[in-house]
């Protein structure tokens, strides 16, 4: 606009020169060639005046030109630099003698201005703005500044300005930017100092990806020193078409009064109203230092809108939500403080449906922005898709293998965000779980996102966590540490998955990593470690002591005992650890105790398929002492395997009695075998003792017999020896 005014001022000056040159001639057309030659000498360009020149002297000094055009600079397109189809300017003669300027309406028709810049960054008006190279430095120093025409003329009055069918073109070969402003209409009423001057312009603006029609009206008032300006009943109407949108974007900006004081370098407006597609924005604006380092303070109020209707107006299809009344009301208000260095937003108050959000933002233009938001309560479930029954979902998956899964992590957004933020939520509902005192702190820079800390309270516990995200191209890497102490897991599982067969105080410590952008990818690539403990627990749907009693009854061939009410097992304590590999949680060291049993367990939980395959092995104790230090493996009680299988939301629990009976049978067989061996051993020992006694008796008898025989033989020998 500034450049356009300079060019128009130059044209007016040129016209005044022509007027003075022809003031006292009767046929100004006789001087066409002289003027053309003079322009050629001074600018090197060709001035064409194919139309007639009409001159009037009294009571108006007036000039009326037909077609006139000035050629373009060398090296640019052959089309003219500027072209005018018709121009009329008239000034009263007698007031000029009193140093008063009273001009009739300046009329310009068919103005066409072609501005351009070549690949080297040189503009097609640069040659016109160069100073005369022959002017010496001394002459420059001695040259006196030109007098302000407004100071020479005591009174200035112009009946108005009319510009019709004007056109402006801009072509920057360096940036490959093209702008066309067509159908320019400008109408300014009688210009007098101290009075409100009607001002109206309209035009069509077009560049790549953007096309708009603008219509501007205002009443302009200015002081004699051009330092005080006021704009009355200002209205700006636009009708814009963006390449990215199918629908046109109409907008209106209106203000009853805008004031500008160049003495104090301030500007203000008590009410500026913006309206567009059912959106109404009101603001109060105050600015200072507007000529050097402007500082703007504003109060902004967005009236109530319906985001669903707004999205529909722009052909934006919102995802289906479980609550049809969600995202139907939004309004906000805030204070804005802006300068050339930063933008501060304070006293932010937003209402989204039944959620209230307050906050502030500090956005320096050369550093990382900071945003702080506090939310009173929000139900995320209202804005999520309504859950689909599993049967229909499974059927849909089977019949449609090309279903498109939405990305859970916005990769493109994360790679562009540079912000520090904190978020606090007093009450949060998500996936039917309920939390309070939620606190997030986030730092994001070029795809590196740190969420630390993440704190929330719920189900009798405080949860602490942190998450690191590295987003690159089409995927993201995540790592997280989670610490949960004594959470009421039964209530949580009931709300989250409608699982009602587990209660207790659960503690979890996890360290996990994964990659992907979709939920299925994140689960499939999940790896890490997990430690788990449960105390004061209850497993509903099975009573281990009842299962043991059933087993005993079967062994003794007695009737099965009646089921206890309620059918449940108390878990005094439970501890386990696990590793996670590619979305499968593997546990091998579960240890648990109930008042009358000890339990070990191992198995797998497939997080991708949401399936559990687990075996808990139970042994019965004779006392309720849970501090018994005897290892499970050394306990002599018969083990009973409990199989827990199936989808997470429909688990099947079944005791393996056959294995237990086989174990009991083997134990009994071993007992009988041992008993028989002991009986055989005893009989063998008895026979051995009997044989020993018999042999001993026989040996004694033999000795006695041998003795008698020996004595007899000796006696006989002695008799023979002493026989004489």
Helices and strands as residue ranges (DSSP letters): H 2-21, G 28-31, H 32-43, E 47-48, E 53-56, E 60-65, E 68-70, E 82-84, E 86-92, H 93-97, E 100-103, E 106-109, E 112-117, H 126-129, H 137-142, H 149-152, E 155-158, E 161-172, E 177-188, E 191-192, E 197-207, E 210-222, E 228-242, E 249-261, E 266-276, E 279-288, E 295-305, H 307-313, E 330-338, E 342-352, E 355-364, E 369-379, G 380-383, H 390-399, H 411-416, E 418-430, E 433-445, E 448-458, E 461-472, E 475-488, H 489-497, E 502-515, H 519-524, E 527-540, H 544-555, E 568-581, E 584-594, E 597-606, E 611-620, G 632-634, E 640-647, E 652-656, H 657-721
